[in-house]
Amino acid sequence: MLKQSLFNRLILPFSLVPWLCVGMIFDSQANALPGQSTEEVGTWMKAHATLRPGNGEQLYVQKSDTAAQRFTFQASVLPPGRVEFTKDRSKIRYERLAMYDAINGMSFQRLEESLRIIYGLEIYQDFNRARVQYEYPTQTVVNSARHAKTAIREALKGELRVGDRYAYWMEIAQPRQGKAFTGQMTVLLKSDIDKLETELRSR
């Protein structure tokens, strides 16, 4: 029952969730993050009331109540962005939570709240204090996308932040008309942010 309540906290509008669940969430702190071993992160995910992998799942979890609402969580030994060769595959480089909600829509606020639910107050505060390093789309990108009639480039809205402990990448797909249905929040090593920023600027 607790597992379902926490999952609903991610998917449903905040006003519909009992505050009891919030207290339970804040009592748990994240103890497996990028930079730690795959074994440590895997163990943490198994013990996490929201993330707990199902049969056959390890560092990738997918949960869904209906076809209109999905939540996924992935921990990867590769840096975020374009795939590149990595010698050390024993350490996690990034962790990403992604959500699709065709009923209630998606927003940066939903992603930020999900970050707090998954990782606890300490990481959420690091994110809140983090410096915004890159924000998109720029007006140049918007103009270019409209001229080329590539709506997806204009729709993707996001930012990269650098905190004291980690870097953060947040993105939603927000069409010019209508609401966003998908979004993702990635926690990554600060050493990988320059690579990611270069790729986001040139995509």
C-alpha positions as CSV (number, residue, x, y, z in Angstrom):
1,M,0.0,0.0,0.0
2,L,2.9,2.4,0.8
3,K,4.5,1.6,-2.6
4,Q,1.3,2.5,-4.4
5,S,0.8,5.7,-2.4
6,L,4.3,6.9,-3.2
7,F,3.8,6.2,-6.8
8,N,0.6,8.1,-6.9
9,R,2.4,11.0,-5.3
10,L,4.5,11.1,-8.5
11,I,1.6,10.8,-10.9
12,L,-1.4,12.5,-9.4
13,P,-2.0,16.2,-8.7
14,F,-0.4,17.2,-5.4
15,S,-3.6,18.3,-3.8
16,L,-5.1,14.8,-4.1
17,V,-2.4,13.1,-2.0
18,P,-2.6,12.8,1.8
19,W,0.1,14.8,3.6
20,L,0.9,11.6,5.6
21,C,2.7,10.3,2.5
22,V,4.8,13.5,2.4
23,G,6.1,12.9,5.9
24,M,7.0,9.4,5.1
25,I,8.9,10.5,2.0
26,F,10.9,13.1,3.8
27,D,12.1,10.7,6.4
28,S,14.1,8.7,3.9
29,Q,17.3,10.1,2.5
30,A,19.0,9.2,-0.8
31,N,22.0,6.9,-0.1
32,A,22.9,5.9,-3.7
33,L,23.8,8.6,-6.3
34,P,26.0,9.1,-9.3
35,G,29.6,8.3,-8.5
36,Q,28.7,5.2,-6.5
37,S,29.0,1.6,-7.6
38,T,26.3,-0.2,-9.6
39,E,26.0,-2.6,-6.6
40,E,25.3,0.2,-4.2
41,V,22.7,1.9,-6.5
42,G,21.1,-1.4,-7.3
43,T,20.7,-2.2,-3.6
44,W,19.2,1.2,-2.9
45,M,16.7,0.9,-5.7
46,K,15.5,-2.5,-4.4
47,A,14.9,-1.0,-1.0
48,H,13.3,2.2,-2.2
49,A,9.5,2.1,-1.7
50,T,8.9,3.9,-5.0
51,L,11.6,2.5,-7.2
52,R,11.6,-1.1,-6.2
53,P,12.4,-3.0,-9.4
54,G,10.1,-5.8,-10.6
55,N,11.1,-9.2,-11.9
56,G,13.9,-8.9,-14.5
57,E,14.5,-5.2,-13.7
58,Q,17.8,-4.0,-12.2
59,L,19.0,-0.5,-12.9
60,Y,16.0,0.3,-15.0
61,V,12.4,0.5,-13.6
62,Q,9.1,1.1,-15.3
63,K,5.8,1.6,-13.6
64,S,2.4,2.3,-15.0
65,D,-1.1,2.5,-13.7
66,T,-2.7,3.1,-17.1
67,A,-1.4,3.6,-20.7
68,A,-1.9,7.3,-20.1
69,Q,0.5,7.5,-17.1
70,R,4.0,6.1,-16.9
71,F,7.1,6.5,-14.7
72,T,10.6,5.2,-15.4
73,F,13.8,5.4,-13.5
74,Q,17.2,4.6,-14.9
75,A,20.7,4.5,-13.5
76,S,23.5,4.3,-16.1
77,V,27.3,3.8,-16.2
78,L,27.5,5.9,-19.3
79,P,27.5,9.7,-19.3
80,P,24.2,11.4,-20.3
81,G,23.7,12.4,-23.9
82,R,25.4,10.7,-26.9
83,V,26.7,7.3,-26.2
84,E,30.5,7.1,-26.0
85,F,33.0,4.5,-24.9
86,T,33.5,4.2,-21.2
87,K,36.2,2.1,-19.6
88,D,34.9,2.1,-16.0
89,R,31.5,0.5,-16.0
90,S,31.4,-0.1,-12.3
91,K,30.3,3.4,-11.3
92,I,27.0,5.1,-12.0
93,R,27.3,8.3,-14.1
94,Y,23.7,9.5,-14.0
95,E,20.3,8.7,-12.7
96,R,17.2,9.8,-14.6
97,L,13.5,9.8,-13.8
98,A,11.1,10.3,-16.6
99,M,7.3,10.8,-16.6
100,Y,4.5,10.7,-19.1
101,D,1.1,11.9,-17.9
102,A,-1.6,12.4,-20.6
103,I,-4.2,13.1,-18.0
104,N,-2.7,15.8,-15.7
105,G,0.1,17.0,-18.0
106,M,3.7,17.7,-17.0
107,S,5.6,20.7,-15.7
108,F,8.9,21.6,-14.1
109,Q,7.2,21.8,-10.7
110,R,6.1,18.1,-11.1
111,L,9.7,17.1,-11.9
112,E,11.1,19.1,-9.0
113,E,8.7,17.5,-6.6
114,S,9.5,14.1,-8.0
115,L,13.2,14.8,-7.4
116,R,12.4,15.5,-3.7
117,I,10.3,12.3,-3.4
118,I,13.0,10.1,-4.8
119,Y,16.1,11.6,-3.2
120,G,14.9,13.4,-0.1
121,L,15.4,17.0,1.1
122,E,19.2,17.2,0.9
123,I,19.4,16.6,-2.8
124,Y,16.3,18.8,-3.4
125,Q,18.0,21.7,-1.6
126,D,21.2,21.2,-3.6
127,F,19.1,21.4,-6.8
128,N,17.2,24.5,-5.5
129,R,20.5,26.3,-4.7
130,A,22.1,25.2,-8.0
131,R,23.3,27.7,-10.6
132,V,21.5,27.7,-13.9
133,Q,24.3,27.1,-16.5
134,Y,22.2,26.7,-19.7
135,E,18.6,27.3,-20.4
136,Y,16.8,26.5,-23.7
137,P,15.3,27.0,-26.2
138,T,16.9,30.4,-26.9
139,Q,15.0,32.8,-29.1
140,T,17.4,32.0,-31.9
141,V,16.5,28.3,-31.7
142,V,12.8,29.1,-31.6
143,N,13.1,31.3,-34.7
144,S,15.1,28.7,-36.5
145,A,12.7,25.9,-35.6
146,R,9.7,27.9,-36.8
147,H,11.4,28.7,-40.0
148,A,12.4,25.1,-40.6
149,K,9.0,23.9,-39.3
150,T,10.6,21.5,-36.8
151,A,8.1,21.8,-33.9
152,I,10.0,19.4,-31.6
153,R,13.0,21.7,-31.4
154,E,10.8,24.6,-30.3
155,A,8.8,22.4,-27.9
156,L,11.8,21.1,-25.9
157,K,12.3,23.3,-22.9
158,G,14.9,22.7,-20.3
159,E,17.8,23.8,-18.2
160,L,21.1,22.6,-16.8
161,R,22.0,23.4,-13.2
162,V,25.2,23.0,-11.3
163,G,24.9,22.5,-7.5
164,D,27.5,21.9,-4.8
165,R,27.2,18.1,-5.1
166,Y,25.7,17.3,-8.5
167,A,24.6,18.7,-11.8
168,Y,20.9,18.5,-12.9
169,W,19.2,18.4,-16.3
170,M,15.5,19.0,-16.4
171,E,13.4,18.9,-19.6
172,I,9.8,18.9,-20.8
173,A,8.2,18.8,-24.2
174,Q,5.9,21.8,-24.3
175,P,4.2,22.5,-27.6
176,R,3.4,26.1,-28.6
177,Q,-0.3,25.3,-28.1
178,G,-1.4,22.8,-25.5
179,K,0.2,21.3,-22.4
180,A,3.3,19.2,-21.9
181,F,2.8,15.5,-21.3
182,T,6.4,14.2,-20.9
183,G,9.3,15.3,-18.9
184,Q,12.6,14.1,-17.3
185,M,14.9,15.0,-14.5
186,T,18.5,13.7,-14.6
187,V,21.0,13.8,-11.7
188,L,24.6,13.6,-13.1
189,L,28.2,14.0,-12.2
190,K,29.4,17.6,-12.4
191,S,32.3,16.4,-14.6
192,D,29.8,15.4,-17.3
193,I,27.9,18.7,-17.6
194,D,30.2,20.3,-20.2
195,K,29.8,17.4,-22.6
196,L,26.0,17.5,-22.2
197,E,25.7,21.2,-22.6
198,T,27.7,21.1,-25.9
199,E,25.4,18.4,-27.2
200,L,22.2,20.2,-26.2
201,R,23.5,23.4,-27.8
202,S,24.2,21.7,-31.1
203,R,21.2,19.3,-31.4
